[in-house]
Amino acid sequence: MRVYIAGKLNDTACDYIKNVHKMIKEAEKVRMSGFSVFIPCLDILAGIVSGNRNYEDYFNNSQEWLDVADALYVLDNWRTSKGTKREIKRARQKNIPVFYSLEDLIKWKK
C-alpha cells in the first residue's frame, strides 16, 4: 500500500532541515510497518541540482503522487502548514483516507 507522508516543511533554513529529518524518520517507521512511502521532502535534492524551483514547483510535483496514494499520513507538526492543509483537503476530495497516527494507519491496513 502506498502512503504519502505529509507535514510541515517550509520555514527557516534550520527548521526546514529539522522538518526534513523528522519527515524521513517518521516515514521510515511507516515503511517498516509494511507500507511503501512517498516522502515529498526528498525533492530538495532535485531542487539543489536544478537551482531554480519555487514552492509551487515542488508542491505541484508531489500532488500527482498524492493522487495515486492509498492513504495520507500526516505528521503532528501540520497545523501551521498551509501546504499540508492543502494536501489534507485534496486527499479528502479524492476519497483518500487521512491518518494522524501510525497506529490508526496500521489498523486500517488490516
PLY file of the C-alpha trace (Angstrom):
ply
format ascii 1.0
element vertex 110
property float x
property float y
property float z
element edge 109
property int vertex1
property int vertex2
end_header
0.00 0.00 0.00
1.23 3.45 -0.94
1.33 6.10 1.77
2.03 9.76 1.11
3.81 11.38 4.07
2.71 14.96 4.82
3.95 17.53 7.30
5.33 20.99 7.73
8.49 21.72 5.75
8.85 25.34 4.65
10.20 27.53 7.40
13.61 28.97 8.17
16.56 27.04 6.76
17.39 25.39 10.10
13.77 24.49 10.79
13.36 23.17 7.25
16.27 20.78 7.76
14.83 19.67 11.12
11.43 19.11 9.50
13.01 17.08 6.68
14.78 14.98 9.32
11.51 14.40 11.19
9.62 13.53 8.00
12.21 11.00 6.86
12.45 9.39 10.32
8.66 9.06 10.58
8.40 7.79 7.00
10.89 5.07 7.87
8.61 3.91 10.71
5.72 3.77 8.25
7.86 1.86 5.75
8.99 -0.60 8.42
5.30 -1.21 9.19
4.85 -2.67 5.72
3.91 0.32 3.59
5.56 1.87 0.56
6.12 5.58 1.23
6.38 8.75 -0.80
8.41 11.39 1.04
7.88 14.77 -0.66
10.79 16.48 1.09
13.29 14.34 -0.83
12.78 16.55 -3.88
15.07 19.07 -2.19
17.92 17.18 -3.85
16.48 17.80 -7.33
15.97 21.44 -6.37
19.60 21.79 -5.38
20.68 20.44 -8.75
18.21 22.47 -10.85
18.67 25.59 -8.76
15.55 27.35 -9.99
12.47 25.73 -8.43
9.94 27.63 -6.37
7.48 26.42 -3.76
4.66 25.73 -6.22
7.03 23.70 -8.43
7.76 21.40 -5.50
4.17 21.28 -4.29
2.59 20.62 -7.67
5.04 17.83 -8.49
4.22 15.95 -5.29
0.45 16.23 -5.72
0.46 13.75 -8.57
1.91 11.24 -6.11
-0.71 12.07 -3.53
-3.41 11.39 -6.13
-2.27 7.77 -6.50
-1.65 7.13 -2.81
-3.76 4.65 -0.89
-3.53 6.81 2.23
-2.21 10.12 3.54
-0.19 10.03 6.77
0.09 13.41 8.48
2.88 14.29 10.89
1.98 16.09 14.11
3.52 19.41 13.01
0.91 20.03 10.28
-1.35 22.61 11.95
0.73 25.62 10.90
1.48 24.28 7.41
-0.57 25.74 4.57
0.76 23.07 2.22
-0.22 20.18 4.48
-3.69 21.66 4.89
-3.97 21.74 1.10
-2.83 18.10 0.93
-5.39 17.01 3.51
-8.13 18.81 1.60
-7.04 17.23 -1.70
-6.90 13.76 -0.16
-10.41 14.12 1.24
-11.72 15.37 -2.12
-10.27 12.26 -3.76
-11.55 9.94 -1.01
-8.04 9.07 0.12
-8.10 8.21 3.83
-6.15 10.57 6.10
-4.34 9.29 9.19
-2.73 11.19 12.03
-1.19 8.24 13.87
0.78 5.21 12.77
-1.38 3.01 14.95
-4.54 4.07 13.10
-2.82 3.57 9.74
-1.78 0.04 10.71
-5.28 -0.81 11.98
-6.74 0.44 8.70
-4.34 -1.75 6.70
-5.60 -4.87 8.47
0 1
1 2
2 3
3 4
4 5
5 6
6 7
7 8
8 9
9 10
10 11
11 12
12 13
13 14
14 15
15 16
16 17
17 18
18 19
19 20
20 21
21 22
22 23
23 24
24 25
25 26
26 27
27 28
28 29
29 30
30 31
31 32
32 33
33 34
34 35
35 36
36 37
37 38
38 39
39 40
40 41
41 42
42 43
43 44
44 45
45 46
46 47
47 48
48 49
49 50
50 51
51 52
52 53
53 54
54 55
55 56
56 57
57 58
58 59
59 60
60 61
61 62
62 63
63 64
64 65
65 66
66 67
67 68
68 69
69 70
70 71
71 72
72 73
73 74
74 75
75 76
76 77
77 78
78 79
79 80
80 81
81 82
82 83
83 84
84 85
85 86
86 87
87 88
88 89
89 90
90 91
91 92
92 93
93 94
94 95
95 96
96 97
97 98
98 99
99 100
100 101
101 102
102 103
103 104
104 105
105 106
106 107
107 108
108 109
